[in-house]
Amino acid sequence: MKKFFIALAIVLPLISISQEEKKFGIKFHGFVKTDIFFDSRQTIDAREGHFLLYPKNEDLDALGADINATSKFNILSIQTRLKGVITGPDIWGAKTSGLIEGAFFGNIGSDINGFRLRHAFVKLAWPKSELLVGQFWHPMFVTGCFPGTVSFNTGTPFQPFARNPQVRFTKKFGKVNLIATALEQVDFVSTGPSGPSRTYLINSMPELNLRLEYKAEKFYAGLGGNYKRLKPRLSMATMGDSDRITLKANDYASGMSFYGFVKIAPKPVTVKLYGVYGQMMYSMTMLGGYAVSGLDSTLVSGVSAYSSLDYTPIKTMSFWLDFNTNGKKLKVGLFAGYSKNLGTSDKKYLFPDGSNQTYARGANIAYAYRIAPRLIYNIGKFRIAPELEYTVAAYATKDSKIDEYGIISDPKEIGNFRVLLGVYFFF
């Protein structure tokens, strides 16, 4: 009898563990994709042109010919993707799940074809709330309302585009959700005196986002706000009369952004509309950033030294419209986007040499727009999708006027025509 109870004490935990293990699982999904594309001129982009932003400005040679008016062609399969969806047992009354997703996009240009982490998070879902911890889309990239383009740029730079490590909490009130997020940066980072870097946000505070949304069967809408504060420098250094003086920097650059979206999906078509008024949008792969607006000094041992800089955010207005039919085999779609540089909130500071310090993407662009019609044809797990994309950036020229706020008058439009064919196989 004693041996029976000993055996029972050993076997019962094993049975319990076996039952728990059955609640764990992972299912793999993804797709193989190849993009074949032609551009009519040189472009501002990432990964050998795969992630297109907008055309490059003119670069005139000695005879006045535009060096960047040179076409290019490429074939890449780096968007090929693998995703693991993980399930597990309930914890604290919540359903648990996780997700790991990567692609062969690489982290930098020289790492092309390298495996890159896209998403990695754990989720706890209660009946009326949800907690997500890990790397996922930035809240301004609304997963239920984003452009359906064939191009991997997904409407960038008109659509906010970034993935971030974050803690996201969702409270559900029937069809209404309130979503609060605190996030940091990894791949999509801000820029500053040392170039693009995570440290400006790491040395400050997490970026904060609050979104309110309404979800119904064929209607989805919402609005939100975002706050970002960066620390561009840890110290300030200047040349005194004889010695270099270094002081701790206590200044920050900060900006607010507001966005709204609507998705209407009756049976024959889906229409999506998104708009954003943003400050310091560089890390969202959009036009924008910030600039120095003031300089303070103090006396140190009788020598005047730089003590702090004031910063002013660059404002960006952007909106897009996306339309597609809802056929199972054949879908026709159109994307149209527009973005405008609204300049800085305060005047840019001019240093003694007449220059200013601006940390931004597209500070010499007054506005940009894009129109991109597409066809998507599905045969089972196979898809072929041609897309035409015309993108224009209006650049400042030597004859343009740029005021103290960075507003550009009389820019010149530079356009690029892209022909893209996407070939997919889903699994």
Residue, then its C-alpha position, 0 to 999 in steps of 0.5 A: m500500500k505504501k508503494f502505491f501511494i508513493a507511485l501515485a504521488i509521482v504519477l499525478p503531477l506528471i498527468s497534471i503537467s501533461q494536461e497543461e502542456k496540451k494547452f500550449g501550442i504554436k502555429f506557423h504562418g507567413f508568405v513568400k513574396t518577390d517584388i519586381f520594380f522599376d523606378s523612373r529616377q533615383t529615390i530616397d528609400a531603404r534596402e536597395g529601393h524596396f522601401l520607397l519614400y519619395p524621389k531624390n531632388e535634382d543633382l545637376d552636373a556641369l552641363g545642367a543635366d540631372i544626375n538623379a534622372t536615371s532609372k533603376f530596376n530591381i528584384l528582391s524577395i526580402q519581404t518574405r515573412l514567417k510568423g508563429v502564433i502561440t497559445g497557452p493556458d489561462i492566467w489570472g482569468a485571462k486568455t494568454s497568447g503570444l506572437i513572434e514574427g520576422a522577415f528577411f528585410g535586415n536591420i540596415g542596408s548592408d544586412i539585406n537578406g538578414f532575418r529581422l524581428r518584426h513583432a514579438f509580444v505576449k497578450l493577456a485578454w480578459p472579457k473587458s480588457e487586454l494587456l499587450v507587452g512586447q514589440f508591435w506596431h506603433p499605435m498610430f499605425v492602426t492595424g484595422c485601418f491601414p493602406g492595402t498597397v502592394s508596395f511594402n511602404t504601406g503608404t509611407p511617408f503619408q502613413p505613420f509607420a513604425r514598430n516599437p517595444q511597448v506596454r499597451f492596455t485596452k479597456k473595452f466598453g462594448k463597441v468602444n475601446l480606450i487604448a493607452t500605450a507607453l513605448e520605446q524605440v528600436d529600429f524606427v528611431s528619432t534623429g538628432p546631433s549624433g544622427p538617428s539613434r534610440t538614445y534621445l528617447i531612452n535618455s528622456m521618457p517613454e513615448l505616450n499614446l492614447r486612442l479612443e475607437y469605435k468598432a462595428e461590423k462595417f464601420y470603424a473609427g477613432l482618434g488619438g493623441n501622442y506625446k514624445r520628448l527627446k533629450p538631444r544632448l547630455s552636455m554642451a561644450t564651447m570654446g572659452d577664451s583659453d579652455r574648452i568648457t563643458l556643462k551638463a545639458n538640461d534641455y529637451a525637445s518635445g512634440m504632440s501629435f493628433y490623428g483620426f481615422v475612418k473605415i467603412a466596409p459595405k459588401p462591395v467595397t472598403v473605404k479608409l481615410y486617415g489624417v494626422y497633424g504631427q510634430m517630430m514625426y521622423s521616427m514614424t518614417m514621415l517628414g518632420g523633426y525639430a530644430v534649435s530655436g534658442l541658445d542660452s549662456t552662463l558665466v563660468s569663471g568669468v567666461s561665457a559658456y553655452s548652458s542650454l539650447d531651446y528646441t522647436p518641433i517641425k509640424t507635419m500635416s498628412f492624410w490619405l485615402d484608400f479604396n478597394t473592391n472586396g472580391k475574393k479573386l480579384k480586387v481593384g484598389l487605389f491609394a492617394g496620399y498628401s503631406k505638407n511641411l508646416g514649418t516650426s512652432d518657433k523661429k529657428y535660431l541662426f548661429p553667427d555663421g548664418s546657419n541653423q541646426t535642423y534635425a529632420r527628414g525632408a526639411n527642404i520639401a514643401y509638400a509631397y503626394r502620391i497616387a497608386p492604383r493596384l490590382i490583386y489577383n488571388i488563386g488559392k494560396f497564390r497571388i499576383a499583384p501589379e501596382l503603379e505608383y506616382t510620387v512627387a516631392a516639391y523641393a526648395t530650389k536656389d530661387s525658393k524663399i524659406d522663412e524663419y519657420g522653415i516654410i518653403s515658397d515656390p518649390k519645384e516638383i520632382g516626380n518618380f513613376r514606379v511600376l511594381l509587380g508583387v508575387y506571393f505564396f501564402f502558407 
